[in-house]
Amino acid sequence: MTGNNVVVIGGGFAGVMAANRLTKRDDVIVTLINPRPRFVARLRLHQLVAGTHDAVTDYEEVLSKRVQQVIGTAAQIDAGKSSVELVSGETVAYDYLIYAVGSGSAVPSVPGGPEFAYPIDTLEGAQRLRPVVDATPATATITVVGAGPTGIETAAELAEQGRRVTLLCGGVLGPYLHVNSRRSVAKRLTELGVTVLEGGESRVTAVTRDTVQLSGGHTLSSAVTIWTAGFGIPDLAARSGLSTDSAGRLLTDETLTSVDDSRIIAAGDSAAPSAQPFRMSAYAAGCLGAHAADTVLNRMAGVQPDSLHLRFNGMCISLGRGAGIFQFAAKDDTANKFSLRGRPGATIKELACNAAVKHLTKEARKPGSNTWRTDDKHRQRLLEYGEASASR
């Protein structure tokens, strides 16, 4: 392989980081394919719904001037011809391809979900919901389905503005959190006036225009139903005949290289290295984007790419503008008993959101400048456990 034409599909945290880092070499031609003309900070979409942030940034601020932009949507990857076909019919050729299509909420599978529930995993979804929320009387109940970080943040953001909010967990509140942190989050939500329903009976079984039906047999009034539950991956890889895991992530080795084609490298939420994907986050997306670019650059230089090395430190969750929580994690990315709460938690969350974008800007100006802490032993233990489980 001698060509240095690299196409990146996806203009989120992983794709932009990868595209910027690839410009370390002066002879690399980088093309970024993305359906939107502006960068979307998905970790702020709940704020867009509440009107406290617009969640977008001009690509001029985060993307290297050397990266060519194609505004469009990839319809098919033809690995045999080394090309990407767009919905428009245009074809973009590549020598290497970085697959960074991201993730979103799962499509509501319950009756009435697709028609009456509002997902906020995309800019368009959040923009569609914003005027609906604005037009809803403050006394009417807004229901948030899903109690992961996005659901918690959305519920808190709206309740802080005086909205009546019900949060349906479908299980436990904040599954990642340590039990102590979970209690703290529940207390803050209660202070904001959020009604939190946990347990199996809080699972949604149907949605109508003005109600949600629960597995426990109850029907709740809901003027607006916001859907944040589940996890979905665009089906581009599977549709293109590439190997994926059960969620649709591209299967790769530990260098993020597709198990089917050494010219295709994955990054971010749409990557499943060794069928053991990392937790979805802007932090992981940036790290994996950088690693994907390094894998491509090493291959161009005739050097064996390195395996993944990545360590998580915890999770930040905002609880409105005035409070938040930073949940510390052990090296194996499990929550421990330590956390920062209240105003310090909100400060760290805001710093983390700003840093995620600043890392992209830094990489655009000085490619190769971003580095991260690593934890080799945990990843190796995880892979060994996975291999042992697969052999049973």
LINLIN-V386664 format. One record per pair of residues at least 4 apart in sequence whose ideal C-beta (glycine too) atoms are under 6 Angstrom apart, sorted by sequence separation. I is the first residue (numbers start at 1). J is the second residue. D is the distance in whole Angstrom. If there is no record, write none. Layout:
BEGIN
i=I j=J d=D
i=I j=J d=D
END
This chain:
BEGIN
i=11 j=15 d=5
i=57 j=61 d=5
i=59 j=63 d=4
i=63 j=67 d=5
i=86 j=90 d=5
i=112 j=116 d=5
i=113 j=117 d=5
i=136 j=140 d=5
i=147 j=151 d=5
i=149 j=153 d=6
i=159 j=163 d=6
i=169 j=173 d=5
i=177 j=181 d=4
i=198 j=202 d=6
i=214 j=218 d=5
i=235 j=239 d=5
i=244 j=248 d=5
i=245 j=249 d=5
i=252 j=256 d=5
i=253 j=257 d=5
i=266 j=270 d=6
i=267 j=271 d=6
i=284 j=288 d=6
i=319 j=323 d=4
i=329 j=333 d=5
i=330 j=334 d=5
i=340 j=344 d=5
i=341 j=345 d=5
i=351 j=355 d=6
i=363 j=367 d=6
i=10 j=15 d=4
i=11 j=16 d=6
i=47 j=52 d=4
i=57 j=62 d=6
i=78 j=83 d=5
i=108 j=113 d=3
i=120 j=125 d=5
i=146 j=151 d=4
i=158 j=163 d=4
i=177 j=182 d=5
i=189 j=194 d=4
i=197 j=202 d=4
i=207 j=212 d=5
i=237 j=242 d=4
i=244 j=249 d=6
i=252 j=257 d=6
i=257 j=262 d=6
i=266 j=271 d=4
i=272 j=277 d=5
i=298 j=303 d=4
i=319 j=324 d=5
i=340 j=345 d=5
i=22 j=28 d=5
i=47 j=53 d=4
i=85 j=91 d=5
i=108 j=114 d=6
i=119 j=125 d=5
i=120 j=126 d=5
i=159 j=165 d=5
i=213 j=219 d=5
i=238 j=244 d=5
i=244 j=250 d=6
i=245 j=251 d=6
i=252 j=258 d=6
i=258 j=264 d=4
i=278 j=284 d=5
i=318 j=324 d=5
i=329 j=335 d=6
i=330 j=336 d=5
i=8 j=15 d=5
i=48 j=55 d=4
i=77 j=84 d=6
i=144 j=151 d=5
i=158 j=165 d=5
i=189 j=196 d=6
i=206 j=213 d=4
i=237 j=244 d=5
i=244 j=251 d=6
i=298 j=305 d=4
i=362 j=369 d=6
i=363 j=370 d=5
i=22 j=30 d=5
i=83 j=91 d=5
i=84 j=92 d=5
i=174 j=182 d=5
i=204 j=212 d=5
i=205 j=213 d=5
i=211 j=219 d=5
i=212 j=220 d=5
i=243 j=251 d=4
i=250 j=258 d=6
i=251 j=259 d=5
i=257 j=265 d=5
i=317 j=325 d=5
i=327 j=335 d=5
i=328 j=336 d=6
i=44 j=53 d=5
i=76 j=85 d=4
i=108 j=117 d=5
i=120 j=129 d=6
i=173 j=182 d=6
i=256 j=265 d=5
i=8 j=18 d=5
i=45 j=55 d=5
i=74 j=84 d=5
i=75 j=85 d=5
i=83 j=93 d=5
i=144 j=154 d=5
i=155 j=165 d=5
i=205 j=215 d=5
i=212 j=222 d=5
i=238 j=248 d=6
i=256 j=266 d=5
i=295 j=305 d=4
i=316 j=326 d=5
i=328 j=338 d=4
i=8 j=19 d=5
i=19 j=30 d=5
i=44 j=55 d=4
i=75 j=86 d=6
i=118 j=129 d=4
i=144 j=155 d=5
i=174 j=185 d=6
i=211 j=222 d=6
i=269 j=280 d=5
i=359 j=370 d=5
i=75 j=87 d=5
i=82 j=94 d=5
i=155 j=167 d=4
i=203 j=215 d=4
i=314 j=326 d=6
i=315 j=327 d=5
i=327 j=339 d=5
i=19 j=32 d=5
i=173 j=186 d=6
i=212 j=225 d=6
i=235 j=248 d=6
i=237 j=250 d=5
i=314 j=327 d=5
i=41 j=55 d=5
i=72 j=86 d=4
i=73 j=87 d=5
i=105 j=119 d=5
i=201 j=215 d=6
i=233 j=247 d=5
i=252 j=266 d=5
i=314 j=328 d=5
i=325 j=339 d=6
i=326 j=340 d=4
i=201 j=216 d=3
i=233 j=248 d=4
i=256 j=271 d=6
i=314 j=329 d=4
i=6 j=22 d=6
i=40 j=56 d=6
i=72 j=88 d=6
i=105 j=121 d=4
i=142 j=158 d=6
i=233 j=249 d=6
i=243 j=259 d=5
i=250 j=266 d=4
i=325 j=341 d=5
i=104 j=121 d=4
i=243 j=260 d=5
i=256 j=273 d=6
i=268 j=285 d=4
i=271 j=288 d=6
i=312 j=329 d=6
i=38 j=56 d=5
i=39 j=57 d=5
i=207 j=225 d=5
i=242 j=260 d=5
i=252 j=271 d=6
i=254 j=273 d=5
i=323 j=342 d=5
i=326 j=345 d=5
i=38 j=58 d=6
i=39 j=59 d=5
i=147 j=167 d=6
i=250 j=270 d=6
i=254 j=274 d=6
i=268 j=288 d=5
i=325 j=345 d=4
i=11 j=32 d=6
i=142 j=163 d=6
i=249 j=270 d=5
i=250 j=271 d=6
i=251 j=272 d=5
i=252 j=273 d=5
i=267 j=288 d=5
i=312 j=333 d=4
i=324 j=345 d=4
i=147 j=169 d=4
i=267 j=289 d=5
i=324 j=346 d=4
i=326 j=348 d=5
i=4 j=27 d=5
i=11 j=34 d=3
i=39 j=62 d=5
i=141 j=164 d=5
i=142 j=165 d=5
i=143 j=166 d=5
i=144 j=167 d=5
i=145 j=168 d=5
i=249 j=272 d=4
i=287 j=310 d=5
i=323 j=346 d=5
i=4 j=28 d=5
i=5 j=29 d=5
i=6 j=30 d=5
i=7 j=31 d=5
i=8 j=32 d=5
i=9 j=33 d=5
i=138 j=162 d=6
i=141 j=166 d=6
i=173 j=198 d=6
i=267 j=292 d=4
i=324 j=349 d=4
i=147 j=173 d=5
i=172 j=198 d=6
i=167 j=194 d=5
i=245 j=272 d=4
i=265 j=292 d=5
i=249 j=277 d=6
i=165 j=194 d=5
i=166 j=195 d=4
i=167 j=196 d=5
i=168 j=197 d=5
i=169 j=198 d=4
i=245 j=275 d=6
i=265 j=295 d=5
i=265 j=296 d=6
i=318 j=349 d=5
i=160 j=192 d=6
i=170 j=202 d=6
i=316 j=348 d=6
i=159 j=192 d=4
i=169 j=202 d=5
i=170 j=203 d=4
i=316 j=349 d=4
i=37 j=71 d=6
i=159 j=193 d=5
i=168 j=202 d=5
i=32 j=67 d=5
i=159 j=194 d=5
i=256 j=291 d=6
i=273 j=308 d=6
i=156 j=192 d=6
i=168 j=204 d=6
i=256 j=292 d=5
i=316 j=352 d=5
i=30 j=67 d=5
i=31 j=68 d=5
i=32 j=69 d=5
i=33 j=70 d=5
i=233 j=270 d=6
i=35 j=73 d=5
i=31 j=70 d=6
i=155 j=194 d=5
i=256 j=295 d=6
i=255 j=295 d=5
i=23 j=64 d=5
i=33 j=74 d=6
i=23 j=66 d=5
i=20 j=64 d=5
i=331 j=375 d=5
i=16 j=62 d=6
i=332 j=378 d=5
i=16 j=63 d=6
i=331 j=378 d=5
i=19 j=67 d=5
i=255 j=305 d=4
i=254 j=307 d=4
i=254 j=308 d=5
i=145 j=204 d=5
i=311 j=373 d=5
i=311 j=374 d=6
i=311 j=375 d=4
i=9 j=74 d=5
i=309 j=374 d=4
i=309 j=376 d=6
i=143 j=212 d=5
i=49 j=120 d=6
i=286 j=359 d=5
i=282 j=356 d=4
i=45 j=120 d=5
i=7 j=84 d=6
i=49 j=126 d=5
i=151 j=228 d=4
i=48 j=126 d=4
i=150 j=228 d=4
i=143 j=222 d=4
i=18 j=98 d=5
i=49 j=129 d=5
i=141 j=221 d=6
i=290 j=370 d=6
i=45 j=126 d=4
i=49 j=130 d=6
i=141 j=222 d=6
i=141 j=223 d=6
i=142 j=224 d=5
i=143 j=225 d=5
i=144 j=226 d=5
i=145 j=227 d=5
i=146 j=228 d=4
i=40 j=123 d=5
i=140 j=223 d=4
i=146 j=229 d=3
i=145 j=229 d=5
i=7 j=92 d=6
i=15 j=100 d=4
i=287 j=372 d=5
i=14 j=100 d=4
i=7 j=94 d=4
i=136 j=223 d=5
i=136 j=224 d=5
i=5 j=94 d=6
i=5 j=95 d=5
i=6 j=96 d=5
i=7 j=97 d=5
i=8 j=98 d=4
i=9 j=99 d=6
i=10 j=100 d=4
i=12 j=102 d=5
i=117 j=207 d=5
i=10 j=101 d=5
i=116 j=207 d=5
i=3 j=95 d=3
i=9 j=101 d=6
i=10 j=102 d=6
i=132 j=224 d=6
i=116 j=209 d=5
i=110 j=204 d=6
i=112 j=206 d=5
i=113 j=207 d=5
i=110 j=205 d=6
i=111 j=206 d=4
i=112 j=207 d=4
i=110 j=206 d=5
i=112 j=208 d=5
i=276 j=382 d=6
i=46 j=153 d=5
i=50 j=157 d=4
i=46 j=154 d=4
i=50 j=158 d=6
i=117 j=225 d=5
i=118 j=226 d=5
i=119 j=227 d=5
i=274 j=383 d=5
i=117 j=227 d=4
i=276 j=386 d=5
i=46 j=157 d=5
i=108 j=227 d=5
i=105 j=228 d=6
i=106 j=230 d=3
i=105 j=230 d=6
i=106 j=231 d=6
i=106 j=232 d=4
i=104 j=232 d=5
i=103 j=233 d=5
i=188 j=319 d=5
i=101 j=234 d=5
i=101 j=236 d=6
i=188 j=323 d=6
i=176 j=315 d=6
i=181 j=325 d=6
i=181 j=327 d=5
i=177 j=327 d=5
i=99 j=250 d=5
i=178 j=335 d=4
i=180 j=337 d=6
i=184 j=341 d=5
i=177 j=335 d=6
i=181 j=339 d=5
i=176 j=335 d=6
i=178 j=337 d=5
i=160 j=320 d=4
i=74 j=236 d=6
i=77 j=240 d=4
i=156 j=319 d=4
i=157 j=320 d=6
i=76 j=240 d=6
i=156 j=320 d=5
i=152 j=317 d=6
i=153 j=318 d=5
i=102 j=268 d=6
i=103 j=269 d=4
i=96 j=263 d=5
i=97 j=264 d=5
i=98 j=265 d=5
i=99 j=266 d=5
i=100 j=267 d=4
i=102 j=269 d=5
i=100 j=268 d=5
i=149 j=317 d=5
i=98 j=267 d=6
i=101 j=270 d=5
i=103 j=280 d=6
i=79 j=261 d=5
i=98 j=292 d=5
i=96 j=296 d=5
i=43 j=282 d=5
i=18 j=267 d=5
i=14 j=267 d=4
i=14 j=268 d=3
i=13 j=282 d=5
i=17 j=286 d=5
i=21 j=290 d=5
i=14 j=285 d=4
i=18 j=289 d=4
i=22 j=293 d=5
i=13 j=285 d=4
i=17 j=289 d=3
i=21 j=293 d=4
i=13 j=286 d=5
i=17 j=290 d=5
i=14 j=288 d=6
i=18 j=292 d=5
i=14 j=289 d=4
i=18 j=293 d=4
i=6 j=296 d=6
i=62 j=360 d=4
i=62 j=361 d=5
i=64 j=364 d=4
i=63 j=364 d=6
i=43 j=353 d=6
i=21 j=363 d=6
i=17 j=360 d=6
i=20 j=363 d=4
i=24 j=367 d=4
i=16 j=360 d=5
i=20 j=364 d=5
i=23 j=367 d=5
i=24 j=368 d=5
i=17 j=363 d=6
i=21 j=367 d=5
i=20 j=367 d=6
END
